[in-house]
Amino acid sequence: MADAQATAQSRAALKTALLAEARRLGFVAAGVAAAAPLLDLEALLRWRQERGMATPWEDPDPARRADPATLLPGARSVVAVAMAYDPPGRRTASRPASAQDRAAGGGDRAAGGGTGRRRDGRAAGGSRDGGDGGPPLRGYVAAAGRTRSYQHVMRQRLEALGRWLEARVPGCRWAVQVDTGPLVDRAWAERAGLGWVGKNACLIVPGRGSWVFLGELVTDVALPPDQPVADACGDCDLCLRACPTQAFIGPRQLDPRRCVSFLSQKPGMLAPDERAALGQSLYGCDACQVVCPYNRSAGPGHPALRPDDTAPAGGAGNGTTSVPAAPVPSGAPTQARTGGAGGGRAPTAEAAAGPELDASRRAGDPAPDDGPPDATGRPDLVALLRMGRAEFRRRYRSLTGAWRGRKTWQRNALVALGNRGPAARSAVPALVRVLRDDPRPDLRALAAWALGRIGGECAQRALAEARAREDDPAVRAAIADALRPAPGAGRGGGRAEAYGAQAF
């Protein structure tokens, strides 16, 4: 009895020290859950699968996703952690806004954009309705997507935590997961008492809100579990009502097929209704987080998650950051690992307060450009279309949102320009170049669609010329559709245009 009591006391002390070390490493919340399978989670995952709501990045076996033994056979404890990132109202770039940045943020609300000139000095397309000039047309990268790759940052710190534990429990085994892996992060964070899952399906950490990334350290060391946190959403349903595409089929029940964040990451061609829903998003949407009352007082995120957009490739911008040194022996044996630097789930956010977001929806205005654009959060859509693989990698490879790659970002840029309708007329020359020169048929097809949405003499002429030379059947069909008159097309009217103008 005394031995058992002493063991319990030593494990409690070990847990207290472990959680303190987690906080020293930069995690704003940490807790412990017993590593028993989450049977209720398994049932929920099967229910979602049966209704077609699973995503391409999930492990197809719900039993594996609910059992920590999938990650570490013999697991006895799951240490769940959360690291805060900057809310969308905060500038996340490591350098201050330059005068050039401020000048570029003058806005593009006036339909028609700038007059524009080609490199040879002639009016683009030989018509007054085309051109490359004027204020940049900017898309939106949500707050989580513009952080430095959190998978790298958090994995380094979780591995340091694992080595700390092994130094105190020699011979113990551990494995870490950050984003990529079988376990459902939010479920284990909730079980470990970090917070509760809100009606927007995001984990809400008391005092920090939902602007957090999650990860786990799974170990065969038995630690006293924490108690779950009580749900504190009450009668509030702001998040459910804020969703621009009505992706919530109920509280905490998100249909990813309607979610803008999922659509921005979805592989392949987007259907017309999906394009309309995407709005101006290049990566992510967290309208449901912006309006949450628990997010209003969230403080700044961890500095290691702020991108350095001036870092050279292979330097600080590659996601590698220093980890606070801990008094643990070096040379720890290799531990079980899963996943990599990619990412599937990335909740994101809009850079506006709730009332401002609602007002922009009602007005149907293009994405507001009247503030200093973040170098990573508000990319120039035309510049993105022109960007080669090497340039994209240099500028964006360190960001969480860049895991989907240049092609997906350029696809979304084409959709964003098409969704703006006539207000994106200054982008017509760039769209013509994609339609004429890009070797990727799906992007040529989207360029044709966007030109049809924007309309005007220059766009119509380019489409007619492309129809005469294009030999890909799918692109030819897209050109024919773009040349066919459609109700509301090119005039900024109708349901699709109302969705397409949203900044999210």
C-alpha positions in Angstrom: 0.0 0.0 0.0 2.8 2.4 1.0 4.8 1.4 -2.1 1.7 2.1 -4.3 1.2 5.4 -2.7 4.8 6.4 -3.2 4.6 5.4 -6.8 1.5 7.5 -7.3 3.1 10.4 -5.6 6.2 10.1 -7.8 4.2 9.8 -11.0 2.2 12.9 -10.0 5.4 14.8 -9.4 6.8 13.6 -12.7 3.6 14.8 -14.4 3.8 18.2 -12.8 7.4 18.6 -13.8 6.6 17.4 -17.4 3.8 19.9 -17.9 6.0 22.6 -16.5 8.7 21.7 -19.0 6.1 21.7 -21.8 5.2 25.3 -20.9 8.9 26.2 -20.8 9.2 24.9 -24.3 6.6 27.3 -25.5 3.3 25.4 -25.3 0.5 27.6 -23.8 -1.4 24.5 -22.6 -0.6 20.9 -21.8 -2.4 18.0 -20.2 -2.4 14.2 -19.9 -5.0 11.6 -21.0 -5.0 7.9 -20.5 -4.1 6.1 -23.7 -7.3 4.0 -23.9 -9.0 4.0 -27.3 -11.7 6.7 -27.8 -14.6 4.5 -28.7 -17.0 7.4 -29.1 -14.6 9.1 -31.5 -14.4 5.8 -33.5 -18.2 5.7 -33.8 -18.3 9.4 -34.9 -15.6 8.8 -37.6 -17.6 5.9 -39.0 -20.7 8.0 -39.0 -18.9 10.7 -41.0 -17.4 8.2 -43.4 -20.9 6.7 -44.2 -22.1 10.2 -45.1 -19.1 11.0 -47.4 -17.6 13.6 -45.0 -14.1 12.1 -44.7 -11.3 14.1 -46.2 -8.5 12.7 -48.5 -5.9 13.2 -45.8 -7.5 11.1 -43.1 -6.4 7.5 -42.2 -9.3 5.5 -43.6 -9.5 3.2 -40.6 -11.4 4.9 -37.7 -10.2 2.4 -35.2 -6.6 3.4 -35.9 -7.4 7.0 -35.5 -9.0 6.5 -32.1 -6.2 4.3 -30.6 -2.8 5.8 -29.5 -1.3 2.3 -29.9 -1.4 3.0 -33.6 1.3 5.5 -33.0 3.1 3.7 -30.2 2.3 0.1 -29.3 2.0 -0.3 -25.5 1.1 3.4 -25.1 -0.2 4.3 -21.6 -0.4 8.1 -21.7 -1.0 10.9 -24.2 0.5 14.3 -23.4 -1.5 16.8 -25.5 -0.1 20.3 -26.1 -1.2 23.5 -27.7 1.0 26.3 -29.2 -0.6 29.7 -29.8 -0.2 31.5 -33.1 -1.0 35.2 -33.8 -4.6 36.0 -34.3 -5.5 37.5 -37.7 -5.6 41.1 -36.5 -1.9 41.0 -35.7 0.8 41.4 -38.3 2.6 38.1 -38.5 5.6 39.0 -40.6 8.8 39.4 -38.6 9.7 42.7 -40.3 7.6 45.9 -40.0 5.5 47.1 -42.9 7.6 49.1 -45.4 6.6 52.2 -47.2 6.2 50.0 -50.3 3.9 47.7 -48.5 1.7 50.6 -47.3 1.6 52.1 -50.8 0.5 48.7 -52.3 -2.5 48.5 -50.0 -4.5 51.3 -51.5 -7.5 49.2 -52.5 -9.1 47.9 -55.6 -12.7 48.5 -54.9 -13.3 50.5 -58.1 -14.4 48.1 -60.8 -12.0 48.0 -63.7 -8.8 48.3 -61.7 -6.0 50.2 -63.4 -5.4 51.1 -67.0 -2.4 48.8 -67.3 0.5 48.5 -69.8 2.3 45.6 -71.3 6.0 45.3 -71.2 6.2 46.8 -74.7 4.4 49.9 -73.4 1.2 49.3 -75.4 -2.2 49.1 -73.7 -2.7 45.5 -72.7 -4.8 43.7 -75.3 -5.0 46.9 -77.3 -8.1 47.8 -75.4 -8.9 50.2 -72.5 -10.5 47.3 -70.5 -7.3 45.4 -69.9 -4.0 46.1 -68.1 -1.5 45.2 -65.5 -1.5 48.5 -63.6 -3.4 49.8 -60.7 -3.4 48.6 -57.1 -2.7 44.9 -56.7 -5.6 42.5 -56.6 -4.9 40.5 -53.4 -6.1 37.1 -52.2 -6.2 36.0 -48.6 -4.1 33.5 -46.7 -5.7 32.8 -43.3 -3.9 33.3 -40.1 -2.8 29.7 -39.5 -1.7 29.4 -43.1 0.7 32.3 -42.9 2.6 31.0 -39.9 5.9 29.4 -40.1 5.4 25.7 -40.6 4.1 24.7 -37.2 4.7 21.0 -37.9 8.5 21.7 -37.8 8.4 24.1 -34.9 6.2 22.0 -32.7 7.8 18.7 -33.6 11.2 20.0 -32.5 9.8 21.0 -29.1 7.8 17.8 -28.6 10.9 15.7 -29.3 12.8 17.8 -26.8 10.0 17.0 -24.3 10.3 13.4 -25.1 14.1 13.5 -24.4 13.4 15.3 -21.2 11.1 12.5 -20.1 13.5 9.8 -21.1 16.2 11.4 -19.1 14.0 11.0 -16.0 12.5 7.6 -16.9 15.4 5.7 -18.6 14.2 3.1 -21.1 10.8 4.7 -21.6 9.4 4.8 -25.1 7.7 7.8 -26.8 6.5 9.1 -30.1 5.3 12.4 -31.3 2.6 13.6 -33.7 2.0 17.0 -35.1 -0.8 17.3 -37.7 0.2 14.4 -39.9 -0.5 11.1 -38.3 -3.4 8.8 -37.4 -4.6 10.5 -34.2 -7.3 13.2 -34.1 -5.6 16.1 -32.4 -8.7 17.9 -31.1 -10.1 14.7 -29.5 -7.0 14.1 -27.5 -6.6 17.7 -26.5 -10.1 17.7 -25.2 -9.7 14.4 -23.3 -6.5 15.8 -21.8 -8.3 18.9 -20.4 -6.7 21.5 -22.7 -10.1 23.0 -23.5 -13.4 22.0 -25.1 -14.4 21.6 -28.7 -16.6 24.6 -29.6 -19.6 24.6 -31.9 -17.2 25.6 -34.7 -15.4 22.3 -34.2 -12.3 24.1 -33.0 -10.6 23.5 -29.7 -11.1 26.5 -27.4 -8.4 26.8 -24.8 -9.5 28.9 -21.8 -7.7 32.3 -21.9 -6.3 31.6 -25.4 -9.3 30.9 -27.6 -8.9 28.7 -30.7 -5.8 30.4 -32.2 -3.7 27.3 -31.3 -2.0 24.4 -33.0 -2.1 21.0 -31.4 0.2 18.0 -31.0 0.8 14.9 -28.9 3.6 13.1 -27.1 2.5 9.4 -26.7 4.5 7.4 -24.1 4.5 4.1 -22.3 4.9 5.9 -19.0 1.7 5.9 -16.9 0.9 9.4 -15.8 -2.2 10.6 -13.8 -4.8 11.9 -16.3 -6.3 15.3 -16.3 -10.0 16.0 -16.2 -11.8 17.3 -19.3 -12.9 21.0 -19.4 -16.6 21.7 -19.3 -18.2 23.1 -22.5 -18.8 26.8 -22.1 -20.4 27.7 -25.4 -23.8 28.0 -23.9 -26.5 29.3 -26.2 -24.0 31.2 -28.4 -24.2 30.3 -32.1 -22.3 33.1 -33.7 -19.9 30.7 -35.4 -22.6 28.7 -36.9 -24.3 31.8 -38.4 -21.0 33.3 -39.5 -20.1 30.4 -41.9 -20.3 31.9 -45.4 -21.2 28.5 -47.0 -23.3 27.0 -44.2 -20.9 24.2 -43.8 -22.1 23.3 -40.3 -24.9 20.8 -40.3 -25.2 21.2 -36.6 -23.1 22.3 -33.6 -19.6 20.7 -33.9 -20.6 19.0 -37.1 -18.7 20.4 -40.0 -19.2 19.1 -43.5 -15.8 19.7 -45.1 -17.3 19.5 -48.6 -18.8 22.9 -48.0 -16.0 24.4 -45.9 -13.9 27.1 -47.5 -10.8 26.0 -45.7 -11.2 22.5 -47.1 -12.0 23.7 -50.6 -8.9 25.9 -50.7 -6.8 22.8 -50.0 -8.8 20.2 -52.0 -6.9 18.6 -54.8 -8.0 18.8 -58.4 -10.5 21.0 -60.3 -13.2 22.8 -58.3 -16.8 22.6 -59.5 -18.5 25.9 -60.3 -20.3 26.0 -57.0 -17.1 25.3 -55.1 -15.4 28.2 -57.0 -18.1 30.6 -55.9 -17.8 29.4 -52.3 -14.0 29.9 -52.3 -14.3 33.7 -52.7 -10.9 35.3 -52.4 -9.2 32.6 -50.3 -5.9 31.2 -51.3 -5.6 29.2 -48.2 -8.2 28.8 -45.4 -11.1 30.6 -43.9 -11.9 31.0 -40.2 -15.0 33.2 -40.3 -16.3 30.9 -37.5 -13.2 31.8 -35.3 -13.3 35.5 -35.9 -16.7 35.9 -34.3 -16.1 33.6 -31.3 -16.2 35.7 -28.1 -13.5 33.6 -26.6 -11.1 34.8 -29.3 -11.5 38.5 -28.6 -9.0 38.6 -25.8 -6.4 36.2 -27.3 -2.8 37.4 -26.9 0.0 37.1 -29.3 1.2 33.8 -30.6 4.6 32.2 -30.1 7.4 34.2 -31.9 8.8 31.0 -33.4 5.6 30.7 -35.5 6.1 34.1 -37.2 7.4 33.8 -40.7 10.6 35.6 -41.8 9.7 36.5 -45.4 13.3 37.8 -45.9 14.9 34.5 -44.9 16.8 32.8 -47.7 15.8 29.3 -48.7 17.5 26.8 -46.4 18.0 29.4 -43.7 15.7 30.5 -40.9 12.8 30.4 -43.3 12.8 26.6 -43.6 10.8 26.2 -40.4 13.8 25.2 -38.3 13.9 27.2 -35.1 15.9 27.0 -31.9 14.5 25.1 -29.0 15.1 26.3 -25.5 17.9 24.2 -24.0 17.0 21.7 -21.3 19.4 19.9 -18.9 19.0 16.5 -20.6 21.7 14.1 -21.9 22.4 14.1 -25.6 22.4 11.0 -27.8 19.0 9.8 -26.9 18.0 6.7 -28.9 15.8 7.2 -32.0 12.2 7.1 -31.2 9.1 6.1 -33.1 8.1 8.8 -35.6 5.1 9.5 -37.8 4.2 12.0 -40.5 6.3 14.7 -42.0 6.4 18.3 -42.7 3.2 18.4 -44.7 -0.1 19.2 -43.2 -3.8 18.4 -43.7 -5.7 20.3 -41.0 -5.1 23.9 -40.7 -7.8 26.0 -39.2 -7.4 29.6 -40.3 -8.9 33.2 -39.8 -10.1 36.5 -41.4 -8.3 39.7 -40.6 -11.4 41.6 -39.4 -13.7 42.0 -36.5 -17.1 40.2 -36.6 -19.2 43.2 -37.4 -16.8 44.2 -40.2 -16.9 40.7 -41.6 -20.7 40.8 -41.6 -20.8 44.2 -43.3 -18.5 43.0 -46.1 -20.8 40.0 -46.7 -23.9 42.2 -46.9 -22.2 44.6 -49.3 -20.6 41.9 -51.5 -17.5 44.0 -51.8 -14.1 42.6 -53.0 -11.6 41.8 -50.4 -10.7 45.0 -48.6 -7.2 46.3 -49.4 -7.1 49.5 -47.4 -4.5 48.4 -44.8 -0.8 47.6 -45.1 -0.8 44.1 -46.7 1.0 41.4 -45.0 3.7 40.1 -47.3 2.4 36.6 -46.8 -1.2 37.1 -45.8 -2.4 39.2 -48.8 -0.5 37.9 -51.8 -0.8 39.8 -55.2 -2.9 37.4 -57.3 -1.4 38.5 -60.6 2.2 38.1 -59.3 1.3 34.7 -58.0 0.1 33.6 -61.4 3.5 34.6 -62.9 5.5 32.9 -60.2 7.7 30.0 -61.2 8.4 27.0 -59.0 11.7 28.4 -57.6 10.2 31.8 -56.8 7.2 30.2 -55.0 9.5 28.0 -53.0 11.7 30.9 -52.0 8.9 33.1 -50.9 6.5 30.6 -49.3 8.1 27.3 -48.6 8.4 28.1 -44.8 4.7 28.7 -44.4 2.2 26.3 -43.1 -0.2 27.0 -46.0 2.4 26.3 -48.6 2.2 22.5 -48.2 -0.5 22.4 -50.9 2.1 23.7 -53.4 2.2 26.3 -56.2 -0.3 24.7 -58.4 -3.1 24.8 -55.8 -2.3 28.4 -54.9 -2.4 29.4 -58.5 -5.6 27.5 -59.0 -7.1 29.4 -56.2 -5.7 32.7 -57.5 -7.5 32.1 -60.8 -10.7 31.4 -58.9 -10.3 34.5 -56.8 -9.9 36.7 -59.9 -12.9 35.2 -61.6 -15.0 35.7 -58.5 -14.2 39.4 -58.6 -15.9 39.8 -62.0 -15.3 43.1 -63.7 -13.4 44.5 -60.7 -10.5 42.2 -61.8 -10.3 43.6 -65.3 -6.7 44.8 -64.7 -5.8 41.1 -64.4 -7.0 40.2 -67.9 -3.5 40.2 -69.5 -2.2 37.8 -66.9 -5.1 35.5 -67.4 -4.6 35.7 -71.2 -1.0 34.6 -70.6 -2.1 31.6 -68.6 -4.7 30.6 -71.2 -2.2 30.9 -74.0 1.1 29.7 -72.5 0.5 27.5 -69.4 1.3 23.8 -70.0 -1.3 22.7 -67.4 -4.7 22.2 -69.0 -6.7 22.5 -65.8 -5.2 26.0 -65.1 -5.9 27.0 -68.7 -9.5 25.9 -68.3 -9.8 28.0 -65.1 -8.2 31.0 -66.8 -10.9 30.7 -69.5 -13.6 30.6 -66.8 -12.2 33.6 -65.1 -12.0 35.6 -68.3 -15.6 34.8 -69.0 -16.6 36.0 -65.5 -14.6 39.3 -65.9 -15.9 40.0 -69.4 -15.0 42.9 -71.6 -13.7 43.3 -75.1 -10.2 42.2 -74.3 -11.3 39.0 -72.5 -13.8 38.1 -75.2 -11.1 38.5 -78.0 -8.6 36.4 -76.1 -11.2 33.6 -75.6 -12.1 33.6 -79.3 -8.4 33.4 -80.3 -7.8 30.6 -77.8 -10.8 28.6 -79.1 -9.1 28.5 -82.5 -5.8 27.1 -81.3 -6.7 25.0 -78.2 -6.6 21.2 -78.7 -7.4 20.0 -75.1 -11.1 18.9 -75.0 -11.6 20.1 -71.4 -10.1 23.5 -72.1 -12.1 23.9 -75.3 -15.3 23.2 -73.3 -14.3 25.8 -70.7 -13.7 28.3 -73.5 -17.0 27.6 -75.0 -18.8 28.0 -71.7 -16.9 31.3 -71.1 -18.0 32.6 -74.4 -21.6 31.6 -73.9 -23.7 34.5 -72.3 -25.0 33.6 -68.9 -27.4 35.4 -66.5 -25.5 37.6 -64.1 -22.0 36.8 -65.6 -19.7 39.8 -66.0 -22.1 42.1 -64.1 -21.4 41.2 -60.5 -24.9 39.9 -59.9 -26.4 36.7 -58.6 -25.6 34.3 -55.8 -22.2 33.2 -57.1 -21.0 36.8 -57.4 -22.2 37.5 -53.9 -20.2 34.6 -52.5 -17.2 35.3 -54.8 -16.7 38.8 -53.5 -16.2 37.7 -49.9 -12.7 38.1 -48.3 -13.4 35.7 -45.5 
